[in-house]
Amino acid sequence: MKKEIGFGIIGCGTWGDVHARTLSQSPNSKLVGICDLDLGRAKQFAEKYNTLFAYDNVNAMLENKDIDAVSIVTPDFTHTELICAALEAGKHIIVEKPMATTVEDCRRIINLRDKMGKKLMVNYSNRWKTPFIQVKKLITSGELGDLQMVNIKLNDTIYVPTKMLSWASKSNALNFLGTHLVDLIRWVSSTEINRVYSVSQSKLLKSMGIDTPDFFQSILELNNGGTVYMENCWIIAESAPSVYEFKAEFIGSKTTVKVDISHHRMIEKYSPVGTAMLDVGEQYDLEGNPQGQVSIQHFIDCIVNDANPFVTAEDGLEATKVIAALEKSAQTKQPIDL
């Protein structure tokens, strides 16, 4: 297997920058091409990361023989066709969550991956976060006891659907946020979700011309008897000290564990513009430059060593099954069995 993997990136948003930084820093990858619908933005990325090729046409980039793998960092509803095009072009793929927004599309992707014999990983990066690794260790070792209850929330301020995402009306807080939590719960608990119930409301954002629910409040029942309360919303006040809120509580028969990713109070900044809780999940060098994301480096290593990714397309399918059931439950106001 090649020791330096040529990569292309599709999408030049915030997370595209994270992928570009990681791929350009890794000793085992070379960033060959950048693609975005806005060619000017693709050229800016290419210049920033010393990349030779900039494209505004995905098929043109996929024809580049020096590109062995692609990072897909585009809105969730675009993933299916981009993944299929990259697989048919013979590329390995890492894609931001969710893999696809329907169960049918997930199965189509898995069938094509198997046919083409390529590696595909969904970037559920929370599996690499130290607090959740510790939670999984406590559950696996038995120290937590039987997992009884989980209370978990991943919310955004209203800045995200109104200013950050131009395509918020084509998505929702479940596909953008909840999918992270579904995968996390499946992974830390080593069990599946068998029944869900969710409620939502569409008032505030809809009144602003953004046709997507304000929030989802959901109950998930696990095969091991545990119960999860999950919260995802897009309407926290923009003045909040962090653009997102990420907290969790795992209650076992022996031990309780609380995790606070966003409002941890480890480092706080008070300035004339307000209070901020600085991100301690990102890694920096001594000059203060952000370093690459571990999950992306893992995918590079999988290609180099011909190993299976830690997060598979099948994991992507299972997460989408749950999200689709939650959406149906919120629409019908009925619990859904999986």
Secondary structure, DSSP 4 states (H G I P E B T S, - for coil): --SSEEEEEE--SHHHHHHHHHHHH-TTEEEEEEE-SSHHHHHHHHHHTT-SEEES-HHHHHT-TT--EEEE-S-GGGHHHHHHHHHHTT-EEEEPSPS-SSHHHHHHHHHHHHHHT--EEE--GGGG-HHHHHHHHHHHHTTT-SEEEEEEEEEEBTHIIIII-TTGGGS-HIIIIIHHHHHHHHHHHT--EEEEEEEEE-SHHHHTT--S-SEEEEEEEETTS-EEEEEEES-B-TTSSSSEEEEEEEEESS-EEEEESSS--SSEEEETTEEEE--SSS-B-TTS-B---HHHHHHHHHHHHT---SS-HHHHHHHHHHHHHHHHHHHHTS-EE-
